[in-house]
Amino acid sequence: MRVLILGDVVGRPARRAIRDLVPSLIEREGIDLAIANAENAAGGIGVDLKSAKELLSSGVDVLTSGNHIWKKKEIYQYMDEHSELIRPANYPEGAPGRGWCAWQNDHGLNALIINVQGRVFMPNHVDDPFRSVDAICRERGQHSRVVIVDMHAEATSEKNAMGWHLNGRASIVFGTHTHVQTSDERILPGGTAYITDVGMCGPLDSVIGMDKETVIKGFLSQLPRQFEVAHENVVLQGIIVDVDHDSGQAREITRLRIPWQANQ
């Protein structure tokens, strides 16, 4: 089973790049399941109906998210009604949507995708992500041996801890949120594919996807500023993981960084 995972999608340039590149990437690499983190897909912060539908129509099967999922209130009802867009599972009971997706396709493949949010250096007070993952695995683990976890967190240590916590129990543990791709992809001893952060889909000539001059002025002045999505040097970043569907163990993980030109 071949799984494509794309990092945080930042604004319209990234959505266009996914539209242009992902269908052919899926065909070329024999991808069975495509996942992307969509929490920054609409204007660089949040996800709205248009951006969610655009990503799903481009070949992405499941959208994960993070702390910015709540920025566009129009998405609340959509999450309640559509299982392919999930939010961090460790928000308090009663939050819109859910934190897991029981995916399956017409060829007999299936997977349990779980989304959790870290607590170290993060703005929201959420429940324990480690115990939250454990609970979902107990309750939903019978759906598939293939378990994939998006650990949306700031601290590398917290992401690394989640990888080891799920070593041998999850097929893939990948980090999102920082928009900076790490080079520590590996297969842990228990058969879990791990990377601290898959990076972002968006403009590299930026500050984590935002116009660099605006961000620099903000750091210098310490005054409030309106961020704008940058547009130069757009890339897709992520990973492809080969997973044994019967055992749930990962066999190979490959890091991706694919450039995109607006005129292609």
Steps between C-alpha positions, in 0.01 A plus 500: 500500500646833393418810706568860395506759779527870420604768749296804605332648191558878507254707298405514134850445352522167681149397398584573135823301530310204644242525223773493235744250652318253724287309243806409294702428817231259619503320166877492465567376855204263523352682797205333673431763768580873491488716815566874539488739793256775398491732801668786307338438163273807495704817477774355718287445809205264538314296242169595336259305283663610175853400600392168652306400191783614271753280680267200505427538129876502429544141619546545874292245692522627859568846643652539844533833681610670821444801724400726206209279398265724701576821306221456241171426672339389174709181523346389832189343349702353213718314750193364674366367169817390318741249652783578256587827682613439857615723783724426801330231706610639836274806500229495767187296450241683290744657255383479135619209291711212619866412533520182296398362162433134416609507134447221251502469123341277238803269486474366854755734656427686821668718760425682823621861481529688832570870558623637835647830615798549727497708817858631527523865381153472344230767556203278579442303819421154369483156655795261511581398140671179610202366694268627226680292236498199730123529550427525127722201426314296760158607373565505125807285447299206370433698180850445365852394586615813316496788749623846393544787746542872428666649809438873457745657742764768550760316708720246325538314827125450534473372144798270551344367819177422313695302242656283767173479694335345193801299382367164384137608539472760223607460139592869457549787744567832331533850641339817365465867605851649474499509116873410506580156361734290713747243367455235769267266313554138606332170577497447876589152633134402540416574136368855541598756235585829671593858408498799735346737244398433141538869415253709300349535158559863419754771416854439628601866447302600806483468876317168539279589204433866581637813329846536653517881511174524694618241752841664544338841559282340763797357685676837486202712607318252726177655368200303370518428128290333234672198351480432128586179317820522296514372140861432403674164464202276576571137591314194618659338803403173661574129508408178324479192721477139389292308757425130525120503511472164678745568784471880511879533509676760287764372259638819349470877546609756240509877550356721222579852384348574160521849339207656318488776241183706454513475120515122483 
